[in-house]
Amino acid sequence: MALKRNKKSFLLLVLNGIAMGTANKIPGVSGGAVAFVVGFYEELIYSLQKFNRKAFALLTKRGFSKFYQYINGKFLIAIFSGTIISFFTVSKGLDFLLNKYELNVWGYFFGLILGSIYFVSKEFKDWNFKTFLSLLIGISIGISFSFITPSTENDNLFFVFFCGIISVSGMTLPGLSGSFILMAMGNYVMLMVDSVNALYDIIFSSFQFNFSWINNSETIRLLKILIVFVFGSVIGLISLSHILGYLLKRYHQMVIASIIGIITSSLGIVWPWKEKLYLTDDMGSVVVLKNGHRVVIEFTSYLPELNNTNTITTIIIILLGVITVIALERLKPKVIKN
């Protein structure tokens, strides 16, 4: 079934892609949840599922135009253009905000997820024993991820490839954070910070006709790691989309109920009021950067004091996150089916 979009809806999809890419970078937040709430999640899964034998037969026998139409190319280009843009623009700003206003950033994402749960649950009408059981299973899956013991960093290329396959779950399964999984696997900093920054520096230097990075062994190492990670992500994205597309077609309501459960369970991970505890590398906790040095960090959640100014500010920002979801709901791209 073909879909026609005007320029306005195409730009909105790019903006949604930026939001999706930004969310993917935050541990505990899922880019797939953005797609689910805004309303293009199923189209994303079914479009990725079109990367099959028929697609490549069309490409070789009938040309790029038929291939592009079959895979819903305009939609995919809009979404993934926004995702790529976010890594070099919004994500950079997000790193700054997390360093300076971490409590407020977590509050905003908590509000986004809270609003998402409300709207998705409100639109879901088919509650029965099977869907309620699916909801509980989804909640259990989400909660189980918060108890994973983080590993140490591993730059083995086979493991990096596997990280790529696993990390795209944040795009295909709303509520499961790819970044959080990477933190648990010990490679979040290397793949989402070090490698991305290395690529950013390579591009920036090359535009200035400065190619000294070619002789920098560390930069080359990170570039190789990023290429393998991206390749694994592409393989994982297409593979998972085929699995989820199959499940959505045959068990649609149960899958949606499970997604609601996973999104709900992620509230505990993004709870804004967390106390940081920096530990040493041999404790096996999450590796992060602090003052240019690698340390590890654990979080302990606590209840805030309501008479605190920072608490009131964060609550207002949580409400702002909910309002953002309302705005996204009203700005859903309109498509014309033909």
ROSEKE-532081 format. One record per residue (C-alpha): x, y, z. Coordinates in Angstrom, 3 decimals, always signed. Example, Ala and Ser with C-alpha at 12.3 -4.5 7.8 and 13.67 -1.06 7.14 Angstrom:
<atoms>
+----------+----------+----------+
!       c1 !       c2 !       c3 !
+----------+----------+----------+
!  +12.300 !   -4.500 !   +7.800 !
!  +13.670 !   -1.060 !   +7.140 !
+----------+----------+----------+
</atoms>
This chain:
<atoms>
+----------+----------+----------+
!       c1 !       c2 !       c3 !
+----------+----------+----------+
!   +0.000 !   +0.000 !   +0.000 !
!   +1.554 !   +3.277 !   -1.119 !
!   +1.705 !   +6.333 !   +1.090 !
!   +1.876 !   +9.918 !   -0.096 !
!   +3.327 !  +12.656 !   +2.070 !
!   +3.486 !  +16.391 !   +1.629 !
!   +6.604 !  +18.434 !   +2.398 !
!   +5.270 !  +19.365 !   +5.829 !
!   +4.795 !  +15.748 !   +6.928 !
!   +8.234 !  +14.835 !   +5.500 !
!   +9.898 !  +17.539 !   +7.619 !
!   +7.933 !  +16.348 !  +10.658 !
!   +9.266 !  +12.829 !  +10.064 !
!  +12.820 !  +14.222 !   +9.964 !
!  +12.148 !  +15.990 !  +13.291 !
!  +10.718 !  +12.749 !  +14.680 !
!  +13.875 !  +10.986 !  +13.511 !
!  +15.956 !  +13.557 !  +15.386 !
!  +13.882 !  +12.918 !  +18.520 !
!  +14.274 !   +9.181 !  +18.001 !
!  +18.055 !   +9.420 !  +17.581 !
!  +18.380 !  +11.653 !  +20.633 !
!  +16.319 !   +9.265 !  +22.755 !
!  +18.448 !   +6.328 !  +21.600 !
!  +21.528 !   +7.966 !  +23.087 !
!  +20.037 !   +8.315 !  +26.588 !
!  +20.434 !   +5.197 !  +28.773 !
!  +16.954 !   +4.158 !  +29.890 !
!  +15.140 !   +5.959 !  +27.065 !
!  +14.009 !   +4.188 !  +23.907 !
!  +13.893 !   +5.712 !  +20.443 !
!  +11.280 !   +3.100 !  +19.587 !
!   +9.031 !   +4.627 !  +22.257 !
!   +9.166 !   +7.932 !  +20.345 !
!   +8.160 !   +6.113 !  +17.157 !
!   +5.383 !   +4.298 !  +19.017 !
!   +3.878 !   +7.414 !  +20.591 !
!   +4.153 !   +9.645 !  +17.532 !
!   +2.512 !   +6.954 !  +15.446 !
!   +5.061 !   +5.708 !  +12.912 !
!   +6.346 !   +2.638 !  +14.774 !
!   +4.438 !   +0.000 !  +12.795 !
!   +5.221 !   +1.724 !   +9.501 !
!   +8.912 !   +1.700 !  +10.476 !
!   +8.853 !   -2.024 !  +11.247 !
!   +6.925 !   -2.944 !   +8.090 !
!   +9.166 !   -0.718 !   +5.929 !
!  +12.344 !   -2.328 !   +7.296 !
!  +10.739 !   -5.708 !   +6.786 !
!  +10.591 !   -4.914 !   +3.051 !
!  +14.352 !   -5.462 !   +2.824 !
!  +13.952 !   -8.979 !   +1.474 !
!  +14.522 !  -11.027 !   -1.669 !
!  +11.696 !   -9.296 !   -3.510 !
!  +13.281 !   -5.885 !   -2.837 !
!  +16.634 !   -6.900 !   -4.279 !
!  +14.939 !   -8.627 !   -7.226 !
!  +13.170 !   -5.346 !   -7.997 !
!  +16.467 !   -3.477 !   -7.700 !
!  +18.289 !   -5.760 !  -10.147 !
!  +15.453 !   -6.346 !  -12.621 !
!  +13.281 !   -3.220 !  -12.572 !
!  +15.638 !   -0.526 !  -11.291 !
!  +16.110 !   +1.687 !   -8.253 !
!  +12.778 !   +3.518 !   -8.619 !
!  +10.682 !   +0.368 !   -8.065 !
!  +12.990 !   -0.745 !   -5.234 !
!  +12.704 !   +2.700 !   -3.587 !
!   +8.914 !   +2.656 !   -3.831 !
!   +8.645 !   -0.902 !   -2.503 !
!  +10.717 !   -0.270 !   +0.640 !
!   +8.905 !   +3.028 !   +1.396 !
!  +12.188 !   +4.852 !   +0.766 !
!  +10.944 !   +8.393 !   +1.333 !
!   +9.762 !   +7.511 !   +4.830 !
!  +12.975 !   +5.662 !   +5.745 !
!  +15.182 !   +8.470 !   +4.410 !
!  +13.275 !  +11.052 !   +6.480 !
!  +13.508 !   +9.013 !   +9.707 !
!  +17.136 !   +7.950 !   +9.402 !
!  +18.268 !  +11.364 !   +8.157 !
!  +16.871 !  +12.796 !  +11.385 !
!  +18.553 !  +10.056 !  +13.410 !
!  +21.944 !  +10.755 !  +11.819 !
!  +21.517 !  +14.520 !  +12.223 !
!  +20.815 !  +14.039 !  +15.928 !
!  +24.181 !  +12.350 !  +16.506 !
!  +26.100 !  +15.390 !  +15.265 !
!  +23.829 !  +18.166 !  +16.532 !
!  +21.280 !  +17.445 !  +19.250 !
!  +23.366 !  +14.684 !  +20.838 !
!  +26.294 !  +17.070 !  +21.280 !
!  +24.036 !  +19.540 !  +23.061 !
!  +22.554 !  +16.718 !  +25.080 !
!  +26.002 !  +15.761 !  +26.378 !
!  +26.406 !  +19.339 !  +27.608 !
!  +22.978 !  +19.388 !  +29.263 !
!  +23.589 !  +16.065 !  +30.999 !
!  +26.806 !  +17.447 !  +32.480 !
!  +25.255 !  +20.740 !  +33.604 !
!  +21.554 !  +19.987 !  +34.211 !
!  +21.385 !  +16.228 !  +34.646 !
!  +18.411 !  +16.219 !  +37.039 !
!  +16.348 !  +18.348 !  +34.664 !
!  +17.219 !  +16.206 !  +31.624 !
!  +16.161 !  +13.021 !  +33.408 !
!  +12.995 !  +14.810 !  +34.551 !
!  +12.127 !  +15.768 !  +30.981 !
!  +12.548 !  +12.214 !  +29.711 !
!  +10.577 !  +10.881 !  +32.678 !
!   +7.751 !  +13.216 !  +31.627 !
!   +8.002 !  +12.041 !  +28.016 !
!   +7.659 !   +8.398 !  +29.040 !
!   +4.885 !   +9.173 !  +31.537 !
!   +2.901 !  +11.012 !  +28.869 !
!   +3.602 !   +8.234 !  +26.380 !
!   +2.187 !   +5.577 !  +28.701 !
!   -0.989 !   +7.613 !  +29.216 !
!   -1.692 !   +8.199 !  +25.525 !
!   -0.781 !   +4.699 !  +24.371 !
!   -2.850 !   +3.070 !  +27.127 !
!   -5.806 !   +5.366 !  +26.406 !
!   -5.873 !   +4.349 !  +22.737 !
!   -5.542 !   +0.642 !  +23.514 !
!   -9.065 !   -0.768 !  +23.987 !
!   -8.646 !   -4.524 !  +23.641 !
!   -7.896 !   -5.566 !  +27.220 !
!   -8.491 !   -9.234 !  +27.979 !
!   -6.690 !  -12.080 !  +29.739 !
!   -4.109 !  -12.536 !  +26.949 !
!   -3.300 !   -8.847 !  +26.558 !
!   -3.169 !   -8.289 !  +30.332 !
!   -0.794 !  -11.253 !  +30.658 !
!   +1.285 !   -9.770 !  +27.803 !
!   +1.372 !   -6.467 !  +29.722 !
!   +2.760 !   -8.222 !  +32.808 !
!   +5.333 !  -10.079 !  +30.698 !
!   +6.423 !   -6.762 !  +29.156 !
!   +6.784 !   -5.187 !  +32.610 !
!   +8.815 !   -8.197 !  +33.806 !
!  +11.134 !   -7.993 !  +30.780 !
!  +11.729 !   -4.279 !  +31.339 !
!  +12.365 !   -4.649 !  +35.067 !
!  +14.778 !   -7.542 !  +34.514 !
!  +17.043 !   -5.285 !  +32.446 !
!  +17.502 !   -2.916 !  +35.394 !
!  +19.079 !   -5.748 !  +37.409 !
!  +21.749 !   -6.614 !  +34.839 !
!  +25.268 !   -6.410 !  +36.263 !
!  +27.314 !   -4.142 !  +33.959 !
!  +30.362 !   -5.585 !  +32.240 !
!  +33.717 !   -3.988 !  +31.514 !
!  +34.672 !   -2.426 !  +28.175 !
!  +35.519 !   -4.862 !  +25.347 !
!  +36.803 !   -3.658 !  +21.943 !
!  +36.912 !   -7.095 !  +20.318 !
!  +35.346 !   -6.520 !  +16.866 !
!  +33.156 !   -9.631 !  +17.041 !
!  +31.760 !   -8.421 !  +20.356 !
!  +31.330 !   -4.893 !  +18.935 !
!  +29.381 !   -6.391 !  +16.006 !
!  +27.162 !   -8.235 !  +18.511 !
!  +26.686 !   -4.970 !  +20.437 !
!  +25.423 !   -3.400 !  +17.213 !
!  +22.859 !   -6.156 !  +16.708 !
!  +21.623 !   -5.931 !  +20.302 !
!  +21.663 !   -2.128 !  +20.617 !
!  +19.046 !   -1.560 !  +17.893 !
!  +16.447 !   -3.103 !  +20.191 !
!  +15.917 !   +0.472 !  +21.393 !
!  +14.621 !   +1.379 !  +17.931 !
!  +12.591 !   -1.759 !  +17.292 !
!  +11.286 !   -2.489 !  +20.807 !
!   +9.779 !   +0.601 !  +22.478 !
!  +10.733 !   +0.745 !  +26.137 !
!  +13.978 !   -1.217 !  +25.804 !
!  +16.868 !   +1.225 !  +25.769 !
!  +19.684 !   +0.324 !  +23.392 !
!  +22.025 !   +2.683 !  +25.249 !
!  +21.163 !   +1.077 !  +28.579 !
!  +21.932 !   -2.345 !  +27.087 !
!  +25.277 !   -1.011 !  +25.821 !
!  +26.009 !   +0.263 !  +29.332 !
!  +25.257 !   -3.203 !  +30.691 !
!  +27.578 !   -4.707 !  +28.056 !
!  +30.284 !   -2.225 !  +29.105 !
!  +30.682 !   -0.515 !  +25.716 !
!  +28.447 !   +2.570 !  +25.981 !
!  +31.268 !   +5.113 !  +26.303 !
!  +33.410 !   +3.554 !  +23.572 !
!  +30.550 !   +3.217 !  +21.049 !
!  +28.273 !   +6.159 !  +21.822 !
!  +30.817 !   +8.744 !  +23.014 !
!  +34.407 !   +7.993 !  +21.986 !
!  +33.675 !   +6.579 !  +18.504 !
!  +31.061 !   +9.198 !  +17.604 !
!  +33.354 !  +12.003 !  +18.761 !
!  +36.212 !  +10.496 !  +16.728 !
!  +34.023 !  +10.459 !  +13.601 !
!  +32.929 !  +14.022 !  +14.294 !
!  +36.575 !  +15.122 !  +14.575 !
!  +37.485 !  +13.259 !  +11.365 !
!  +34.726 !  +14.997 !   +9.406 !
!  +35.513 !  +18.404 !  +10.896 !
!  +39.267 !  +18.026 !  +10.230 !
!  +38.721 !  +16.765 !   +6.680 !
!  +36.583 !  +19.795 !   +5.806 !
!  +39.570 !  +21.891 !   +6.890 !
!  +41.813 !  +19.763 !   +4.628 !
!  +43.576 !  +18.422 !   +7.707 !
!  +44.142 !  +14.685 !   +7.274 !
!  +46.547 !  +14.156 !  +10.153 !
!  +43.984 !  +11.806 !  +11.730 !
!  +45.060 !   +9.127 !   +9.219 !
!  +48.294 !   +8.702 !  +11.213 !
!  +46.512 !   +8.657 !  +14.582 !
!  +46.295 !   +4.990 !  +15.616 !
!  +43.640 !   +5.643 !  +18.297 !
!  +41.386 !   +7.498 !  +15.847 !
!  +41.726 !   +4.707 !  +13.275 !
!  +40.961 !   +2.113 !  +15.959 !
!  +37.777 !   +3.952 !  +16.963 !
!  +36.771 !   +4.393 !  +13.317 !
!  +37.084 !   +0.635 !  +12.714 !
!  +35.039 !   -0.016 !  +15.841 !
!  +32.328 !   +2.413 !  +14.718 !
!  +32.127 !   +0.870 !  +11.214 !
!  +31.733 !   -2.650 !  +12.660 !
!  +29.159 !   -1.379 !  +15.183 !
!  +27.110 !   +0.350 !  +12.452 !
!  +27.246 !   -2.769 !  +10.271 !
!  +26.000 !   -4.884 !  +13.180 !
!  +23.248 !   -2.338 !  +13.865 !
!  +22.019 !   -2.496 !  +10.257 !
!  +21.963 !   -6.311 !  +10.321 !
!  +20.187 !   -6.287 !  +13.675 !
!  +17.679 !   -3.639 !  +12.599 !
!  +16.581 !   -5.572 !   +9.518 !
!  +16.579 !   -8.960 !  +11.304 !
!  +14.569 !   -7.741 !  +14.299 !
!  +12.109 !   -5.919 !  +12.029 !
!  +11.326 !   -9.204 !  +10.254 !
!  +10.672 !  -10.921 !  +13.576 !
!   +8.560 !   -8.069 !  +14.939 !
!   +6.700 !   -7.641 !  +11.653 !
!   +5.727 !  -11.314 !  +11.821 !
!   +4.570 !  -10.983 !  +15.436 !
!   +2.644 !   -7.758 !  +14.796 !
!   +0.713 !   -9.315 !  +11.936 !
!   -0.259 !  -12.429 !  +13.906 !
!   -0.394 !  -11.248 !  +17.534 !
!   -0.917 !   -7.510 !  +17.130 !
!   -2.797 !   -6.717 !  +20.344 !
!   -0.589 !   -8.913 !  +22.522 !
!   +2.570 !   -7.288 !  +21.103 !
!   +1.169 !   -3.789 !  +21.708 !
!   +0.242 !   -4.723 !  +25.300 !
!   +3.778 !   -6.065 !  +25.869 !
!   +5.244 !   -2.822 !  +24.528 !
!   +3.080 !   -0.814 !  +26.940 !
!   +4.447 !   -2.977 !  +29.763 !
!   +8.080 !   -2.511 !  +28.715 !
!   +7.631 !   +1.270 !  +28.408 !
!   +5.991 !   +1.380 !  +31.857 !
!   +8.863 !   -0.523 !  +33.466 !
!  +11.396 !   +1.940 !  +32.023 !
!  +10.089 !   +4.653 !  +34.379 !
!  +12.246 !   +3.205 !  +37.150 !
!  +15.387 !   +3.489 !  +35.023 !
!  +14.810 !   +7.156 !  +34.111 !
!  +13.618 !   +8.228 !  +37.585 !
!  +15.259 !  +11.690 !  +37.900 !
!  +16.248 !  +11.560 !  +41.553 !
!  +19.260 !   +9.292 !  +41.625 !
!  +22.379 !   +9.533 !  +43.764 !
!  +25.653 !   +8.890 !  +41.929 !
!  +28.215 !   +6.609 !  +43.441 !
!  +31.592 !   +6.561 !  +41.683 !
!  +33.503 !   +3.317 !  +42.089 !
!  +36.698 !   +1.759 !  +40.741 !
!  +37.003 !   -0.199 !  +37.493 !
!  +37.424 !   -3.564 !  +39.197 !
!  +33.888 !   -3.344 !  +40.623 !
!  +32.441 !   -4.143 !  +37.187 !
!  +30.039 !   -1.214 !  +37.070 !
!  +29.220 !   +1.154 !  +34.234 !
!  +32.242 !   +2.905 !  +32.753 !
!  +31.846 !   +6.657 !  +32.183 !
!  +34.052 !   +9.676 !  +31.683 !
!  +34.692 !  +12.150 !  +34.490 !
!  +37.212 !  +14.970 !  +34.163 !
!  +38.843 !  +13.152 !  +31.260 !
!  +39.391 !   +9.930 !  +33.230 !
!  +37.555 !   +6.623 !  +33.053 !
!  +35.662 !   +5.808 !  +36.210 !
!  +32.589 !   +3.740 !  +36.944 !
!  +29.250 !   +4.795 !  +38.285 !
!  +26.235 !   +3.332 !  +40.016 !
!  +22.884 !   +4.967 !  +40.776 !
!  +20.772 !   +4.779 !  +43.912 !
!  +17.226 !   +6.156 !  +43.566 !
!  +15.645 !   +8.226 !  +46.330 !
!  +12.483 !  +10.249 !  +46.990 !
!  +12.971 !  +14.029 !  +46.664 !
!  +12.066 !  +16.676 !  +49.244 !
!   +8.988 !  +18.519 !  +47.988 !
!   +9.996 !  +21.827 !  +49.581 !
!  +13.228 !  +21.915 !  +47.571 !
!  +13.498 !  +24.442 !  +44.710 !
!  +15.268 !  +21.937 !  +42.447 !
!  +12.504 !  +19.411 !  +43.072 !
!   +9.803 !  +21.911 !  +42.086 !
!  +11.758 !  +22.863 !  +38.956 !
!  +12.162 !  +19.204 !  +37.986 !
!   +8.434 !  +18.531 !  +38.502 !
!   +7.649 !  +21.450 !  +36.177 !
!  +10.062 !  +19.981 !  +33.602 !
!   +8.360 !  +16.580 !  +33.967 !
!   +5.064 !  +18.314 !  +33.119 !
!   +6.817 !  +19.929 !  +30.153 !
!   +7.762 !  +16.431 !  +28.971 !
!   +4.118 !  +15.363 !  +29.188 !
!   +3.085 !  +18.481 !  +27.236 !
!   +5.648 !  +17.598 !  +24.570 !
!   +3.952 !  +14.233 !  +24.086 !
!   +0.600 !  +16.006 !  +23.719 !
!   +2.130 !  +18.239 !  +21.046 !
!   +3.641 !  +15.257 !  +19.227 !
!   +0.247 !  +13.551 !  +19.282 !
!   -1.347 !  +16.531 !  +17.562 !
!   +1.467 !  +16.826 !  +15.027 !
!   +1.270 !  +13.245 !  +13.799 !
!   +2.062 !  +13.266 !  +10.068 !
!   -1.068 !  +12.756 !   +7.991 !
!   -0.732 !  +10.247 !   +5.214 !
!   -2.974 !   +9.610 !   +2.221 !
!   -3.475 !   +5.977 !   +1.301 !
!   -3.974 !   +5.050 !   -2.326 !
+----------+----------+----------+
</atoms>
